[in-house]
Amino acid sequence: MPASTLIASKAVWYRRPWFLIALVIVIAIAVSVISDLPHAVTRTEDASQQNGTITLINNDIAPCVYALHESFLIYNRLRAGTLTPGDVQMSSSLLNQDQASCTLATGPIYDLATNIQPVDTAAGKKIDAMYAVVITWITNDAKDAIFDVAMAVRQPTNQKWVHDLTLRQRYLTQDRARINTLVAEASHLLGITLKSVKVPQLAPLLGT
């Protein structure tokens, strides 16, 4: 083989398909590795991520919060004597739906329990703890309070449900306070006021 031909052959080896394919693979792997390397999360990024988690929580709990408000309204009207027999019958059906709104059987609450993962930073640990309390507030406190209201509608003279509702109100208030405290602690760590979790301060129930 002439020397000039040999030199030309060596000069174009990097143009061959096998080399180009290998080069693309190596670059793709390098980019993937670099992107997976841990990096310091800035305070702004951290705050944005925690607010994003709170937004997801608020979206998922909204139907249950509405249901709880509705159940308390029904109970107070019952105790005030402003429900007609027709209202009582309709309320029983509404309360069944309201209770279901606070269970894992509904899409939003299932999503709340399974598809939210707070970022693992110091502030994120506070938000993760808050998230656990929110689930308790929804699937225990709120759901059980609605159940007690439903039973009070069916058995208006049974004082057991009044007693139970007194306890439920206490749990709702205590867990709400814990939720707000954890968000405040996360805010303090970040030096910024995070969004509020929309677990409301509920109107007191008549007779409890």
RODO-2510 file (C-alpha; in nm, 4 decimals, decimal comma):
residues 208
     n   res          X          Y          Z
     1     m     0,0000     0,0000     0,0000
     2     p     0,1459     0,3426    -0,0919
     3     a     0,2389     0,5604     0,2038
     4     s    -0,0058     0,8342     0,0994
     5     t    -0,2953     0,5860     0,1022
     6     l    -0,1967     0,4567     0,4458
     7     i    -0,1833     0,8090     0,5873
     8     a    -0,5260     0,8926     0,4435
     9     s    -0,6717     0,5741     0,5931
    10     k    -0,5411     0,6623     0,9379
    11     a    -0,6620     1,0203     0,9138
    12     v    -1,0290     0,9374     0,8685
    13     w    -1,0736     0,6669     1,1335
    14     y    -1,2729     0,9055     1,3574
    15     r    -1,5320     0,9420     1,0825
    16     r    -1,6212     0,5782     1,0821
    17     p    -1,9762     0,4899     1,2061
    18     w    -1,8606     0,2706     1,4912
    19     f    -1,6575     0,5535     1,6389
    20     l    -1,9362     0,8108     1,6068
    21     i    -2,1862     0,5771     1,7721
    22     a    -1,9445     0,5010     2,0560
    23     l    -1,8773     0,8721     2,1027
    24     v    -2,2482     0,9502     2,1311
    25     i    -2,2928     0,6737     2,3891
    26     v    -1,9965     0,7965     2,5958
    27     i    -2,1264     1,1554     2,5911
    28     a    -2,4776     1,0427     2,6908
    29     i    -2,3393     0,8419     2,9836
    30     a    -2,1217     1,1321     3,0967
    31     v    -2,4149     1,3753     3,0894
    32     s    -2,6293     1,1303     3,2861
    33     v    -2,3628     1,0795     3,5507
    34     i    -2,2992     1,4513     3,5874
    35     s    -2,6696     1,5305     3,6155
    36     d    -2,7100     1,2645     3,8867
    37     l    -2,4285     1,3987     4,1004
    38     p    -2,5495     1,5635     4,4212
    39     h    -2,5341     1,9409     4,4282
    40     a    -2,6008     2,1946     4,6973
    41     v    -2,9624     2,3112     4,6911
    42     t    -2,9859     2,6879     4,7180
    43     r    -3,2233     2,8449     4,9672
    44     t    -3,4350     2,9756     4,6804
    45     e    -3,4564     2,6292     4,5215
    46     d    -3,5385     2,4732     4,8565
    47     a    -3,8177     2,7224     4,9259
    48     s    -3,9604     2,6707     4,5780
    49     q    -3,9626     2,2941     4,6226
    50     q    -4,1282     2,3131     4,9655
    51     n    -4,3926     2,5537     4,8355
    52     g    -4,4514     2,3146     4,5466
    53     t    -4,5136     2,0321     4,7926
    54     i    -4,7564     2,2478     4,9926
    55     t    -4,9430     2,3379     4,6728
    56     l    -4,9854     1,9685     4,5890
    57     i    -5,1102     1,8992     4,9419
    58     n    -5,3605     2,1855     4,9261
    59     n    -5,4950     2,0656     4,5907
    60     d    -5,5450     1,7121     4,7203
    61     i    -5,7106     1,8012     5,0509
    62     a    -5,9533     2,0594     4,9074
    63     p    -6,2473     1,8172     4,8510
    64     c    -6,2226     1,6796     5,2059
    65     v    -6,1942     2,0274     5,3563
    66     y    -6,5099     2,1298     5,1707
    67     a    -6,6845     1,8126     5,2892
    68     l    -6,5887     1,8827     5,6501
    69     h    -6,7225     2,2385     5,6290
    70     e    -7,0478     2,1057     5,4851
    71     s    -7,0853     1,8461     5,7602
    72     f    -7,0333     2,1075     6,0353
    73     l    -7,2926     2,3323     5,8708
    74     i    -7,5414     2,0445     5,8636
    75     y    -7,4738     1,9624     6,2291
    76     n    -7,5227     2,3204     6,3450
    77     r    -7,8464     2,3485     6,1499
    78     l    -7,9599     2,0213     6,3064
    79     r    -7,8885     2,1517     6,6573
    80     a    -8,0512     2,4846     6,5775
    81     g    -8,3656     2,3026     6,4664
    82     t    -8,3650     2,4500     6,1154
    83     l    -8,3528     2,1216     5,9216
    84     t    -8,6836     2,0033     5,7771
    85     p    -8,7531     1,6284     5,7497
    86     g    -8,6648     1,6588     5,3818
    87     d    -8,3379     1,8332     5,4733
    88     v    -8,2537     1,5533     5,7146
    89     q    -8,3067     1,2896     5,4483
    90     m    -8,0944     1,4790     5,1962
    91     s    -7,8274     1,5501     5,4585
    92     s    -7,7832     1,1801     5,5274
    93     s    -7,6931     1,1207     5,1632
    94     l    -7,4638     1,4254     5,1517
    95     l    -7,2798     1,3154     5,4631
    96     n    -7,2086     0,9731     5,3141
    97     q    -7,0472     1,1485     5,0178
    98     d    -6,8625     1,3872     5,2472
    99     q    -6,7136     1,1043     5,4480
   100     a    -6,5983     0,9300     5,1295
   101     s    -6,4197     1,2521     5,0274
   102     c    -6,1797     1,2035     5,3182
   103     t    -6,0830     0,8420     5,2477
   104     l    -5,8196     0,6732     5,0337
   105     a    -6,1003     0,5480     4,8108
   106     t    -6,1104     0,8899     4,6430
   107     g    -5,8536     1,0029     4,3882
   108     p    -5,7301     1,3191     4,5634
   109     i    -5,6697     1,1508     4,8996
   110     y    -5,5080     0,8475     4,7377
   111     d    -5,2832     1,0868     4,5475
   112     l    -5,2090     1,2716     4,8715
   113     a    -5,1012     0,9512     5,0426
   114     t    -4,8984     0,8011     4,7578
   115     n    -4,7666     1,0657     4,5177
   116     i    -4,6095     1,3351     4,7335
   117     q    -4,2429     1,3194     4,8278
   118     p    -4,0988     1,6250     5,0069
   119     v    -3,7385     1,7102     4,9212
   120     d    -3,4914     1,5769     5,1789
   121     t    -3,3405     1,8986     5,3162
   122     a    -3,3558     2,0380     5,6681
   123     a    -3,6688     2,2331     5,5759
   124     g    -3,7953     1,9355     5,3781
   125     k    -3,7844     1,7176     5,6887
   126     k    -4,0189     1,9647     5,8601
   127     i    -4,2506     1,9601     5,5588
   128     d    -4,2382     1,5791     5,5515
   129     a    -4,3416     1,5685     5,9189
   130     m    -4,6197     1,8197     5,8441
   131     y    -4,7341     1,6059     5,5514
   132     a    -4,7771     1,3062     5,7834
   133     v    -4,9914     1,5142     6,0197
   134     v    -5,2045     1,6350     5,7268
   135     i    -5,2817     1,2747     5,6344
   136     t    -5,3917     1,2124     5,9947
   137     w    -5,5997     1,5330     5,9931
   138     i    -5,7777     1,4175     5,6757
   139     t    -5,8160     1,0415     5,7042
   140     n    -5,8687     1,0224     6,0816
   141     d    -5,9800     1,3541     6,2317
   142     a    -6,1964     1,4858     5,9471
   143     k    -6,3352     1,1512     5,8324
   144     d    -6,4317     1,0475     6,1848
   145     a    -6,5861     1,3871     6,2600
   146     i    -6,8061     1,3569     5,9500
   147     f    -6,9067     1,0069     6,0573
   148     d    -7,0110     1,1397     6,3978
   149     v    -7,2155     1,4140     6,2331
   150     a    -7,3864     1,1551     6,0119
   151     m    -7,4726     0,9442     6,3162
   152     a    -7,6008     1,2519     6,5036
   153     v    -7,8345     1,3218     6,2125
   154     r    -7,9642     0,9651     6,2264
   155     q    -7,9795     0,9549     6,6082
   156     p    -8,0341     1,3168     6,7191
   157     t    -8,1102     1,2247     7,0812
   158     n    -7,8017     1,0055     7,1306
   159     q    -7,5465     1,2085     7,3268
   160     k    -7,2668     0,9687     7,2344
   161     w    -7,2149     1,1534     6,9065
   162     v    -7,1999     1,4905     7,0807
   163     h    -6,9270     1,3529     7,3079
   164     d    -6,7369     1,2039     7,0127
   165     l    -6,7590     1,5285     6,8171
   166     t    -6,6146     1,7179     7,1108
   167     l    -6,3102     1,4905     7,0937
   168     r    -6,2886     1,5186     6,7130
   169     q    -6,2887     1,8978     6,7334
   170     r    -6,0012     1,8782     6,9797
   171     y    -5,8001     1,6486     6,7493
   172     l    -5,8715     1,8692     6,4468
   173     t    -5,7528     2,1757     6,6381
   174     q    -5,4434     2,0080     6,7833
   175     d    -5,3307     1,8597     6,4529
   176     r    -5,3960     2,1873     6,2704
   177     a    -5,1740     2,3655     6,5239
   178     r    -4,9008     2,1051     6,4714
   179     i    -4,9239     2,1487     6,0935
   180     n    -4,8874     2,5257     6,1219
   181     t    -4,5981     2,4923     6,3666
   182     l    -4,4022     2,2644     6,1330
   183     v    -4,4549     2,4975     5,8365
   184     a    -4,3396     2,7905     6,0523
   185     e    -4,0274     2,5944     6,1525
   186     a    -3,9514     2,5174     5,7877
   187     s    -4,0038     2,8846     5,7030
   188     h    -3,7598     2,9837     5,9775
   189     l    -3,4940     2,7497     5,8394
   190     l    -3,5363     2,8988     5,4929
   191     g    -3,5671     3,2598     5,6016
   192     i    -3,8855     3,2953     5,3972
   193     t    -4,2551     3,2568     5,4742
   194     l    -4,3832     2,9436     5,3026
   195     k    -4,7385     2,8966     5,1810
   196     s    -5,0009     2,8028     5,4363
   197     v    -5,1525     2,4565     5,4435
   198     k    -5,5267     2,4999     5,3961
   199     v    -5,6515     2,3078     5,6952
   200     p    -5,9063     2,5562     5,8329
   201     q    -5,9995     2,6697     6,1786
   202     l    -6,3518     2,5309     6,1913
   203     a    -6,6549     2,6980     6,3395
   204     p    -6,7498     2,5538     6,6795
   205     l    -7,0274     2,2968     6,6864
   206     l    -7,3397     2,3813     6,8825
   207     g    -7,3741     2,1829     7,2015
   208     t    -7,0169     2,0532     7,2110
***
